[in-house]
Amino acid sequence: MNRNQIIAIVVIVVVIGGAGVFFFLQPTPPTGQTLVYETYGNPDYMDPHNNYETFGSMIHYNVYETLYTYEWDTLRTDPVVPLLAENLVISSDGKTYTFTLRQGVTFHDGTPFNASAVQYNFERMLGTFDPGGPVWMVAEPILGGQAIENAVFDENLTLHTSLWNQWVADNAAGTGAVNVISEFVVEVNLAYAYSPFLAAITYEVGAMISPTWVESLGGIEVGSHDPTIDIETMGTGPFTLTEWTVDERVVLTKYDNYWRNTASKTQFPYSGAIDEVVIKINDEENSRILNVKAGTADIVTVNPSSASLVYNNVTPSAFASNDGTAQSLETNLKIWAMYPSFSIADIHFTMSETLNETTLGRVVENPYRLKNFRKTLSHALDYQTVIDNVAQGFGTQGQGPVPIGMFGHNDSAYQYPYDLEMAKTFWNAAMNDDGLDAILSNNSYRLVFYYNTGNEVRRKTQLLLKDGLTAMLALPGVVAPGTALTIDVVGLEWSTYLGAARSEGVGCWMIGWAPDYADPDNYVGPYVKSTGTYAYWARLAESAGWDEAEVDGWITDAAQSTDDAERIALYEQVQDAIIEHAAYIWVYQSLTLTVTRSNVFNAQYNANPMHSYYFFHMYKGE
């Protein structure tokens, strides 16, 4: 062997050895991490079949699972990823959904997941059925569900119980809405073809709860919440709920035997790095921002009103290529801003004859039952100032309940302009023709506009509404109230806020809507249908001049139609009707804002309109 050959062999050995050394020096996958997320508010319930707000749904997204889900790493808004199901076959008439389920999955208590568990969960949905909750989106299209829903909204517990018992018996006989075909095959039958059905049950209302756990707590009680399931959890997801201290924090702990522990690493190699998620309740926005800058928080909720403290106004790049650094004012933060969403923000009116007014502390006549007064307020809000100065450009003026850009949106629908002269015209009509002054006298000439504490966008928007009404009252020719009006803007803690909204305790209050599924039915249902969540809270069916039967009929026909042109025409009628009724002030449709520390990875998918934060795929770098 000559000298050159020896050198070559030595070089090869060194290179190979170097490669081996390099291989073994690769970073160890992160494990045992704690992630701190600071936000405001509180969950309503931990029961996914009855909770209907975004904080609780975020928890459920990490603790419970549905049959299908959305793509983890895109902005796609249709559920195409099998989760607890492996496969789905839909019949040619669109009314039968046959799911083949994933095997080897267990609930956190060890109960096997199978077709009987799916059947049980559907039965629990229609059994507990809170009228203020999300079950309507399952009940209305599913075979036999509409009759149960009608009984619930008629507050007829006896009929609800009777119908539900028969519904369950039909399922047991294999002739019902949810039939067990085999251990891992379940069939769901609809009353009519309903194209958004899979998306509807991908909302957290379709989450699977351990039947064994429910039965250990006494089983399904028709028409009632279970107090334990309202505050504890038992799902199949990557985390368990280990603490919920109202107004302080929620703690999630990784479930070591999660069924996706290995499979998830193909797409997200560091999935499972987070052992504990601490969600801290911090109503002070400036404090949240300071904490993420200092590193004591990893992710924070930042309202658009404070975007200028973290966001540099750079136009977003294509989502897939945005690593979060280009839009941040500071190198230790990542920002994903200004992506489209289907979330809308609006001011709601309660339209019952009287209010059990929270701040006044007594039952009063309700000025918001007068359409002319509602139209006054609709013209008194300076929408562009809200968008430019409050939302910091993170929105466009709303145009009815169906978001701009979604199928079925009515592009020609009326938008109330900020116009104090028009506001004065409607105010004078309310004073001269509707008896508004007597109603205001009954309220001690005091109006209260509400927001939930911690939400600066809503607080500042209500202040602008107050300013607009005050400016209108100063115009020449306005019919003055008997005594000068006092207008207060009052904040309530989140759960108190929701409770007051449900129970006619607030007359003018601001909230929003993030989609349960991307279809107009998910907007006109809650906002306009008489049994819908917001319509029910607003007592829309009780309000003068509203044709409940006709408009509900349009909504039902649109939901059941398979003709896109027919659906669009019906949804246009619905949108025109609710806008003319001035039941809501359609303030703006929002754009996204996600804020994390620079060492947090995979949090940006929260920008998907159908996602919340999914902590299992996240990790923290050095």
Secondary structure, DSSP 8 states (H G I E B T S, - for coil): --HHHHHHHHHHHHHHHHHHHHHHTS-----SEEEEEEE-S--S-S-TTT--SHHHHHHHHHH---SEE--TTS---S--EESSEEEEEE-TTS-EEEEEE-SS-B-TTS-B--HHHHHHHHHHHHHH--TTSSTHHHHTTBTTHHHHHHHHHTT-HHHHHHHHHHHHHHHHTT-SSEEEEETTEEEEEBSS--TTHHHHTTSGGG----HHHHHHTT---TT---TTTTT----SSSEEEEEEETTTEEEEEE-TT-TTTTGGGGT-TTTT-EEEEEEEE---HHHHHHHHHHTS-SEE---GGGGGGTB-------GGG--S-TTBSSTTEEEEEEEEEEEEEEEEE--SSEEEETTTTEEEE-GGG-HHHHHHHHHHS-HHHIIIIISTT-EEE--SSS-TTSTT--TT-------HHHHHHHHHHHHHHS-HHHHHHHTTTEEEEEEETT-HHHHHHHHHHHHHHHHHHTSTT----SS--EEEEEEE-HHHHHHHHHTT--SEEEEEE--SSSSTHHHHHHHTSTTSHHHHHHTGGGSTT--HHHHHHHHHHHHH---HHHHHHHHHHHHHHHHHHT-EEEEEEEEEEEEEETTEES-GGGGSTT----GGG-EE--
